[in-house]
C-alpha cells in the first residue's frame, strides 16, 4: 500500500481526497497548512505528495523547491493540485520535477487517483 501525503489548505477538499484515496487502498496523511511541511514529510516517508500551491505560510512552490534540495525528496513523485492555471507557474513546477500539474476545478477525484497510480508506477502522464 502506497502512502500519500496531502498538503492542502482547503479542509473539505482535503477530506474528500483523503476519503477517496483511502477507499482506493492508499494510506493517507493530510497536512492542512503550516510551516512544517518538510518535517511532516520527513516523519511520514510518503511514496507520493499531492501538493496545493496556495498555502498559508510557505507557498507550495517554496515547499517543492525545499523538497528538491533535500536528498530524501529529490526523486519523490509530486502531483500538484491547484487552481492556479497559468503557463508560467506550470513551467516553474515542471522545472522542479513534478509528475503532473492538475487544475482543481478541471479535474475529478477519479482523474486524481489515476494520475497518482501512474506516478507511482512511473507511467508518463497523458
N, C-alpha and C positions, 0 to 999 in steps of 0.2 A: 504494500500500500504506500503510495507516494504521499508525502506531506507537503501541503500547500500553505504558504504564508500569504495572508491577505493584508495589505496595508491600504486602508481606505478610511476616509473621514465621514462617509455617509452611513450612519448606523443601519438604516433599513436596507440599503444595498448590500452592506457587509453581511448582514444576517441572511439575506436571500441567497447570496453567493455561498455562504457557509452551509446553509441547508442543502442547496443543490449539489455542492461538491461532496458533502458527506453522503448524500443519497447515492452518488455515483461511485462511492467506495474510497474516497480520498480522506486522509487525515487533514484537518484544517485548524489553523490558528489564526485569529483575527487580531490585528493591532489597529485601533481606530485612529489614533493620532499620537503626537508627542515627539520628543526629540531623541528618543532612544531606539530608533528603528534598527540600527546596526547591532546594538546589544541584544535586542529581541531576536534578530536573525542569527546571531552567534549562538545564542542559547537554544534556539529551535532546530537548527540544522535542516532547513527546508530543502525539498527537491526542486521547488519552483516558487517564485514570488509573483503574485498578482498585485501590481502597484498602480495606485492612483497618482496623478501628478500634482493635484492641488491638495496640499495638506497643511494643517497649521504647523507652525514652527519651521521645519525644513521642507522645501518643495520636494516632490517626487524625483525631479531631476537631480537635486542635491543628494538625495538618498542613493539614487542609482549611481551617480559619479563616485560617491564614497564606497559603495559596494564594489565597484570595479577596481578600486585601489587596494582592496583587501584581498589577500591571496585565497581565502576561503570562498569568496564570492565572484571571482573573476569569470568563471565559466558557468555560473549558476543561471539557469534559464529564467528570464524575466518577461512577463507579459504585462504591458502597460494597458490599463483600462481607464480612460479619461474622457472628459467631454471637450478637451482642447482638440480641435480638429485642424490645426494649422500645419502647413507643409514644413515650416522651419522647426517646430517642436518635434515633428516626426523625424526629421533629419537628425536632430540632436540625439534623440533616443536611439536611432539606428547606429550612430557613431559610438554610443555607449553599449552597443551589443544586445539590444532587446530582441527577443524572438519574434514578437508581434506587437503591433500597436492597434488596439481596439477602441473605437469610439463608443462610449456608453449608450447613448441614445440611438445607436445604429446596430447594436449587437445584442442578440438574445442570450439567455443563460446557456442554452444548448450549444450555441456557437462558441461561447467562452470555454465550455467543457471540452469541445472538440479541439480548440486551439491549445488548451492545456495538455490534452492527450498527445497531440502532435509534438509539442515542445518536449515533453518527457520522452517521447520515442525518437526524437531527433529528426522528425519529418519536417522538411521545409514548409513554411506557411504557404497557403494557396495564393 
